[in-house]
Amino acid sequence: MSKIDPPSPVTGSDALMSEERRMQIVQLVRERGRVLVQELSERFSTSAVTIRSDLNELHRRGLLLRSRGGAVHFDSSNLESPLTERLQTQAAQKRRIATAAAAMVHDGEIIILDSGTTTQEIARQLKGKKGLQVITNGVNVAMELLGVQGIQLVIVGGILRADSVSVVGGFAENMLEHLAADRLFLGAAACDPEFGPSTPNLEESLVNQAMVRIAREVVLVVDATKFTKRSMSRITSFSGIHKVITDKSLPPETEERLRAAGCEVLLV
C-alpha cells in the first residue's frame, strides 16, 4: 500500500471540477476493478500529483482502496458495518418492508426474527399482537420486545458479536435445532440472484441456516440495494426462500429472476 498523504485544499470552481473528476474515477474503478495513476493523469489531462491527491481522498471516504501506483475497487458488502450505522441506511424502505412483514403475522404464531435492522423494525411493529412466540438471536430484537405483553421471547444462547449484537456459535445452532417455527423473517447483507442471500460472517450464516431449516415459511426482508451485492457466506439459495419483501426500486429483471426461482415477491 502506498503512503496516504493529506488531500490538497481546493476552492470555488476548482473544488467542483475536482469532485466531478473524483466521481468519474470512482465509476472507472467500479467498472474496471483497478486504475493506475498514469492512465488517470492522461485521461483527465492533469498531473500525477493531483490524481494521487484524488485517490487519497477517495480512499479516506471509503470509496476505493489505495494501492501501489493506483487504486482498486472496494466492495463494502464483504465488510460488516456496525448496527448503529445500518439503522440509518435505507430507513424509510425498511419501515415499509417491516409494515408489510408484520401484517403477515397472526396471533398465536411462532416466528423467528434474525438480528438485522429490518427485523428490529418488524419487532417494533409486532407490539399489540397476542399469543406470539418470538425466537431470535438478536439482542437488538430482544430489547425491542422485552416485557411486551402478549409476546413470549426466546433468545438463543452462544457467543455475542459486538458489531451486530447477535448471538452465534454452536450453542445457538444446537438450540435452534430443538425448536420449530411457523415463519422466519430473514435479513441479509447481500442478495445476488444467482448466489442467494449472504452475509460477511460465517458464524452468522450458520445460525441463519439453522433458522431456515426449522421454519415452515422463509420470508426474506431486504431493501433493493442488497440485490446488487454478493457477500462471502451464503445462507441459502433462492429456491429455499418462499417470499421476498423489498422496495419498489427493485429492477424488473431481478424480480423476474426471483419469481422464476419460485419466490413470491412483494414490492412496497
Secondary structure, 3 states (H helix, E strand, C coil): CCCCCCCCCCCHHHHHHHHHHHHHHHHHHHHHCEEEHHHHHHHHCCCHHHHHHHHHHHHHCCCEEEECCEEEECCHHHCCCCHHHHCCCCHHHHHHHHHHHHHCCCCCCEEEECCCHHHHHHHHCCCCCCCEEEEECEHHHHHHHCCCCCEEEEECCCEEECCCCEEECHHHHHHHHCCCEEEEEECCCEEECCCEEEECCHHHHHHHHHHHHHEEEEEEECCHHHHHCCCCEECCCHHHCCEEEECCCCCHHHHHHHHHCCCEEEEC
